[in-house]
Every structure is written in structure tokens, then in C-alpha cells.
Amino acid sequence: MQPISIDLRGISYKKNVFYHIVIIGAGGTGGIVIQQLCQMLSMFNIKAKLVIAEPDLYEEKNMNNQLCLAKDVGKNKADVLAKRYRAAYQLDIATYTGGYVEDCKTIEHLFQLNYEKIDYSYRVIPILISCVDNNYSRKIFHDYFLSTSTLLYFDVGNENVTFPSDYPNRTMEEWTEEELDEHNKSGFTGQMVCGFKLDGNTISEPIASLYPDILEYTDEIAPSQLSCQELAASNPQRLITNRYSAMSVITVLNEIFETKSISTHRILYHAKRGYMRSEPITG
């Protein structure tokens, strides 16, 4: 199998592309993706609509590892970022803050578009970017990928940071050497997978097809059923790993916006070692 580059327009006669981008999750990774994506949309003068879906509010602790200022605490993450980058780059940015995305119907709603405002010479390419690292959501996004005709679906996920089972009841000074070593080595790896479906043909497989255990893993509780404390405890992440995660997504989007084509299927990275390796789409 040889590496290939796929024209996003397929066999369409249309020369231009309009990107309808839905980002689900505006936390540690999502916020950085949004920041860099908006700058790129402006720099390349890309015709696009961006929708940010995130129900959570900024808390004081988010000032350490997210794009949160003191004045943002208590405000919705999506609304803050949309207002900030709408003003900075004059982009069409909408938000969905009504709850967690937990069914395909909600995703369909996020991709609703007024086609009358789009010039007939443009081909519309929907892009779903998942920055929520749980398998409950991945199952839903996978079902949506299977149900639609054309979709670029980015999924990015990090390895969690390991803590002792009784954390935070003991301080780090009270940990054993083994516990400290396991903690210091964890939370640096991750992967980004770009599934691509064009005119009903699957060009590159989505993450749940590459890692089928995702569909079997018993991640049965929806995010909306977890408390804020449980959500934070279930997925502790490192700032540097979030930045590598965002860079993996932006790397592929840069190729898409510059060339209207895509050649990368998967990117693996290790933030502590400064390592990133891409795997091409083959055919």
C-alpha cells in the first residue's frame, strides 16, 4: 500500500471549499486547538463556520492549564473563546452550551447550515473535531461517522496521569518511590486519528475502527451524569501533552487549508521525549 493524498473535493466540479467545523470540548486540548485554528482560518482567509460545543464553566484551577484569564472565571468556556477569537479574527463562530453532546441528533443539529449564504462554487466539507477523551463520546461520534456521507473526523486522546489510589489523601512527599516513578512517567503519550469519509466512501478509518476495543469498553456513564469532581479526577492531564495533542490536529488542518487535500491518517506522540510520528493514508 502506497501513501496517497486525497483531494477533499472528490469528483465535484466545485473548485472552492467551505469548511463547517464543529469542535466538541474546549478544555485543555480543545482550547488550544480553537486558538490555533482561528489564527489559521484568518491567515489563510478560509471560508468557514466554526461551532464550539462545551457546557462547562471556567474555574480558578483552569487558569493554570487552559486559556483562562481571571476575568473569565465563572463564564462558559465556549462563549469566552468564541467572543475572544471572533473579535480578534472576525470569524463566524457560534457556540453550543446546552449540555454535553451525547447523541447523533445533537451532532446533526450542530452541523445545520444555511446553504443559501454559501456561493454555489463552494463544496461544503464538514469537520468534526473531538477533544473529549472518553469512550462514551467516541461511540457516539463513530455512529455519526457511519451515518453520514462526507465527514472529516478528528479524534485526539491522551494517556492519563497516574496517581496513587488514595490520592489526594496523601501528599506527594508521602508517596512511595514506586508511586512517584509511575506518576512521573505517565501522562505524556497520545494519538490523533483522522477518519475521512467522502461521498459515501471511507478513505481512512476512524479511531474506533483502528481501536475496536473502544466500542466494547464499558465506559457506560455519560459525562452529564458525572459530577465536576468525578470528571476532573477521571482524566488528569499534563499541559505539555495537551499542547502536543492540539499540534497533531493543527498539523493536519494546515495541510487541508493549504492544499485542499489530506495525506495523514494518524499521528502518535510522546510529549516528554519530544517525539511525534505520522502515518499516511494508504491506498
C-alpha positions as CSV (number, residue, x, y, z in Angstrom):
1,M,0.0,0.0,0.0
2,Q,1.4,3.4,-1.0
3,P,0.9,6.7,0.8
4,I,-1.7,8.8,-1.0
5,S,-3.0,12.4,-0.9
6,I,-6.8,12.8,-1.2
7,D,-8.5,15.9,-2.8
8,L,-11.3,16.9,-0.4
9,R,-13.5,17.9,-3.3
10,G,-13.7,14.4,-4.6
11,I,-15.1,14.3,-8.1
12,S,-17.0,17.6,-7.6
13,Y,-16.7,20.2,-10.2
14,K,-16.6,22.9,-7.5
15,K,-13.2,24.5,-7.1
16,N,-13.5,26.0,-3.7
17,V,-14.2,24.6,-0.2
18,F,-16.3,25.8,2.6
19,Y,-15.5,24.2,5.9
20,H,-18.1,23.6,8.6
21,I,-16.1,22.8,11.7
22,V,-17.6,21.5,14.9
23,I,-15.3,21.3,17.9
24,I,-16.6,19.3,20.9
25,G,-14.7,20.1,24.0
26,A,-13.0,23.5,24.9
27,G,-10.8,22.4,27.8
28,G,-7.1,21.8,28.0
29,T,-6.7,20.4,24.4
30,G,-9.8,21.9,22.8
31,G,-9.0,25.5,23.9
32,I,-5.5,25.3,22.2
33,V,-7.0,23.8,19.1
34,I,-9.5,26.6,18.9
35,Q,-6.8,29.3,19.4
36,Q,-4.6,28.0,16.6
37,L,-7.4,27.0,14.3
38,C,-8.9,30.5,14.4
39,Q,-5.5,32.1,13.7
40,M,-5.0,29.7,10.7
41,L,-8.5,30.4,9.3
42,S,-7.7,34.1,9.3
43,M,-4.2,33.7,7.9
44,F,-5.3,31.5,5.0
45,N,-8.5,33.5,4.5
46,I,-10.5,30.3,4.8
47,K,-14.3,30.4,4.2
48,A,-15.7,28.6,7.3
49,K,-18.2,28.4,10.1
50,L,-16.9,27.2,13.5
51,V,-19.1,25.8,16.2
52,I,-17.7,25.3,19.7
53,A,-19.7,22.8,21.9
54,E,-18.8,23.0,25.6
55,P,-21.2,23.2,28.6
56,D,-18.6,23.7,31.3
57,L,-17.6,27.0,33.1
58,Y,-14.1,28.1,33.8
59,E,-12.9,27.6,37.3
60,E,-9.9,29.2,39.1
61,K,-7.9,25.9,38.7
62,N,-8.3,26.3,34.9
63,M,-6.0,29.4,34.9
64,N,-3.0,27.0,35.3
65,N,-3.6,24.8,32.2
66,Q,-6.2,26.4,30.0
67,L,-6.6,29.7,28.1
68,C,-8.4,31.2,31.0
69,L,-7.9,34.7,32.4
70,A,-9.0,35.8,35.9
71,K,-12.0,37.7,34.4
72,D,-13.1,34.5,32.6
73,V,-13.7,32.5,35.8
74,G,-17.4,31.6,36.2
75,K,-18.1,32.1,32.5
76,N,-18.8,29.4,29.9
77,K,-15.6,28.2,28.2
78,A,-17.1,28.1,24.7
79,D,-18.6,31.6,25.0
80,V,-15.3,33.1,26.3
81,L,-13.2,31.6,23.4
82,A,-15.8,32.4,20.7
83,K,-16.0,36.1,21.8
84,R,-12.2,36.4,22.1
85,Y,-11.4,35.0,18.6
86,R,-14.4,36.3,16.9
87,A,-13.2,39.8,17.8
88,A,-9.6,39.0,17.1
89,Y,-10.1,37.5,13.6
90,Q,-13.6,38.5,12.5
91,L,-14.7,34.9,12.1
92,D,-18.1,33.2,12.1
93,I,-18.1,31.4,15.4
94,A,-21.1,30.0,17.2
95,T,-21.4,28.1,20.4
96,Y,-23.5,25.3,21.9
97,T,-23.6,25.4,25.6
98,G,-26.8,23.5,26.3
99,G,-25.2,20.3,27.6
100,Y,-22.8,17.5,26.7
101,V,-23.1,16.0,23.2
102,E,-24.5,12.5,23.9
103,D,-26.4,11.5,20.8
104,C,-26.1,11.8,17.0
105,K,-29.2,14.1,16.8
106,T,-27.3,16.8,18.7
107,I,-24.3,16.5,16.3
108,E,-26.7,16.8,13.3
109,H,-28.1,20.0,14.9
110,L,-24.5,21.4,15.3
111,F,-23.9,20.8,11.6
112,Q,-27.0,22.6,10.4
113,L,-26.0,25.3,7.9
114,N,-27.8,28.0,5.9
115,Y,-26.7,26.9,2.4
116,E,-28.3,30.0,0.8
117,K,-25.5,32.1,2.2
118,I,-22.8,29.9,0.6
119,D,-21.7,30.6,-3.0
120,Y,-22.7,27.7,-5.4
121,S,-19.0,27.3,-6.4
122,Y,-18.1,26.1,-2.9
123,R,-18.1,22.5,-1.8
124,V,-19.1,22.1,1.9
125,I,-16.8,19.9,3.9
126,P,-18.0,19.1,7.5
127,I,-15.2,18.6,10.0
128,L,-15.8,17.1,13.5
129,I,-13.0,17.6,16.0
130,S,-13.4,15.6,19.2
131,C,-11.4,17.0,22.2
132,V,-13.3,15.0,24.8
133,D,-11.2,12.0,25.8
134,N,-13.8,9.3,26.8
135,N,-15.1,6.2,25.0
136,Y,-18.8,7.0,25.7
137,S,-18.4,10.0,23.4
138,R,-16.3,8.1,20.9
139,K,-19.0,5.5,20.4
140,I,-21.5,8.3,19.5
141,F,-19.0,10.1,17.1
142,H,-18.3,6.7,15.5
143,D,-22.0,6.1,14.9
144,Y,-22.3,9.6,13.4
145,F,-19.4,8.9,11.1
146,L,-21.0,5.7,9.8
147,S,-24.3,7.5,9.3
148,T,-23.1,10.4,7.2
149,S,-21.9,10.6,3.6
150,T,-19.0,13.0,3.9
151,L,-17.1,13.8,7.1
152,L,-13.6,14.6,8.4
153,Y,-13.5,13.3,12.0
154,F,-10.5,14.1,14.2
155,D,-10.2,12.3,17.5
156,V,-7.4,13.2,19.8
157,G,-6.7,11.4,23.1
158,N,-4.0,11.5,25.9
159,E,-2.7,8.9,28.3
160,N,-3.9,9.9,31.8
161,V,-1.5,10.9,34.6
162,T,-1.2,8.1,37.2
163,F,-1.9,8.8,40.8
164,P,-2.0,6.5,43.9
165,S,-5.4,5.0,44.6
166,D,-5.8,7.1,47.8
167,Y,-4.9,10.4,46.2
168,P,-5.3,13.2,47.4
169,N,-5.4,11.8,50.9
170,R,-1.5,11.6,50.9
171,T,0.8,14.4,49.8
172,M,3.4,13.7,47.1
173,E,6.1,13.7,49.8
174,E,4.3,10.7,51.4
175,W,4.2,8.6,48.2
176,T,6.5,5.6,47.8
177,E,9.3,5.7,45.3
178,E,7.4,3.3,43.0
179,E,4.3,5.5,43.1
180,L,6.3,8.6,42.4
181,D,8.2,6.9,39.5
182,E,4.9,5.7,38.0
183,H,3.4,9.2,38.2
184,N,6.5,10.9,36.7
185,K,6.5,8.5,33.7
186,S,2.8,8.7,32.9
187,G,0.6,11.2,31.0
188,F,2.9,12.0,28.1
189,T,1.7,9.9,25.3
190,G,-1.3,10.2,23.0
191,Q,-2.6,9.8,19.5
192,M,-4.7,11.6,16.9
193,V,-6.7,9.7,14.3
194,C,-8.4,11.4,11.3
195,G,-11.2,9.3,9.8
196,F,-12.3,10.5,6.4
197,K,-15.4,9.7,4.5
198,L,-16.0,11.3,1.1
199,D,-19.2,10.8,-0.9
200,G,-20.0,7.6,0.9
201,N,-16.5,6.1,0.5
202,T,-14.4,5.6,3.6
203,I,-10.9,6.9,2.7
204,S,-9.3,6.5,6.2
205,E,-10.8,4.6,9.1
206,P,-12.0,6.5,12.2
207,I,-10.4,5.8,15.6
208,A,-13.0,3.2,16.8
209,S,-12.2,1.1,13.6
210,L,-8.4,1.2,14.4
211,Y,-9.0,0.5,18.1
212,P,-12.2,-1.6,18.2
213,D,-11.9,-2.1,22.0
214,I,-13.3,1.5,22.2
215,L,-16.7,0.1,21.1
216,E,-16.5,-2.7,23.7
217,Y,-15.0,-0.8,26.6
218,T,-17.6,-0.3,29.4
219,D,-17.4,3.5,29.6
220,E,-21.1,3.4,30.2
221,I,-21.7,6.6,32.2
222,A,-22.4,9.7,30.2
223,P,-20.4,12.8,31.0
224,S,-23.6,14.6,32.1
225,Q,-24.1,12.0,34.8
226,L,-20.7,12.7,36.4
227,S,-20.1,15.4,39.0
228,C,-17.4,18.1,38.2
229,Q,-15.1,16.4,40.8
230,E,-15.6,13.0,39.1
231,L,-14.9,14.5,35.7
232,A,-11.7,16.1,36.8
233,A,-10.5,13.0,38.7
234,S,-11.3,10.7,35.8
235,N,-9.0,12.3,33.3
236,P,-6.0,14.3,34.8
237,Q,-3.7,15.5,32.0
238,R,-0.5,17.4,31.6
239,L,-0.3,20.8,29.9
240,I,2.6,19.8,27.6
241,T,0.7,16.7,26.4
242,N,-2.4,18.8,25.7
243,R,-0.2,21.1,23.5
244,Y,1.1,18.1,21.6
245,S,-2.4,16.9,21.2
246,A,-3.5,20.2,19.7
247,M,-0.5,20.4,17.5
248,S,-1.3,16.9,16.0
249,V,-4.7,18.2,14.9
250,I,-3.4,21.6,13.6
251,T,-0.7,19.8,11.6
252,V,-3.3,18.0,9.5
253,L,-5.6,21.0,9.3
254,N,-2.7,23.1,8.0
255,E,-2.3,20.7,5.0
256,I,-6.0,20.7,4.4
257,F,-6.3,24.5,4.3
258,E,-3.2,25.0,2.2
259,T,-3.8,22.3,-0.4
260,K,-7.5,21.3,-0.1
261,S,-6.2,17.7,0.4
262,I,-5.2,15.3,3.2
263,S,-2.5,12.7,3.4
264,T,-2.2,11.9,7.1
265,H,-4.2,9.3,8.8
266,R,-2.7,9.0,12.3
267,I,-0.2,10.8,14.5
268,L,1.4,9.3,17.6
269,Y,3.3,11.5,20.1
270,H,5.3,11.4,23.3
271,A,5.5,14.9,24.9
272,K,8.3,14.1,27.3
273,R,10.6,12.8,24.6
274,G,9.7,15.5,22.1
275,Y,8.5,12.8,19.7
276,M,5.8,12.9,17.0
277,R,5.3,10.4,14.2
278,S,2.7,10.5,11.5
279,E,1.3,7.6,9.5
280,P,-0.1,8.3,6.0
281,I,-3.3,7.4,4.3
282,T,-2.6,4.5,2.1
283,G,-4.3,3.0,-1.0
